[in-house]
């Protein structure tokens, strides 16, 4: 698979929607993830990321303007022991509970499907990172309608073992802007993962469409120790 330029990819797509990036830093020392949200409606744009325990939660920036919390207020990131779960919806909790009950990542998602927001039927994208005893692996998932047909759910899981330093994968909800919004197609895109968290976060944030971007989360986890650093950027301040 050809490695794409993540900066170019983001700058040329005004609305990838919500995106997850997972990989390994170029020096091999860090397990890396990033999650961003975008919005076209006032309700979607009226959000910020806030830290909650070892994870994060979305929160209304102006509670008086919140109209429907069902698909926009959730915990995108939760930590279960040596596993970090990152998703674009409340399936974070489904995966957490499933894996806590000894189900696999894939088994945990069997009870879920794409979001009930026709005609878009937004895909549910999810990832899990497993850092233990100096070893690192991760998996990503997308649950999507069958080419816009809500009668069928297509389920795809991609697992990455012994991740190569400097490489990661990027998956997002929408192929591009549109009405209805077309779902992401294909397997996660191969992208480069740098060593420096601050510059990576800055590149991601500056590459997202200025009108549509809402919030960004980036985390670097030391593979040897499990210690982590987090960066959160919110457009609403």
Secondary structure by P-SEA (a helix, b strand, c coil): cccccaaaaaaaccccccbbbbbbccccccbbbbbbbbbcccccccbbbbbcccbbbbbcccccccccccccccccccccccbbbbbcccaaaaaaaaaaaccccccccccccccccccccbbbbbbbbbbccccccbbbbbbbcccccccbbbbbbbbbcccccccbbbbbcccccccccccccccbbbbbbcccaaaaaaaaaaacccccccbbbbbbbccccccbbbbbbbccc
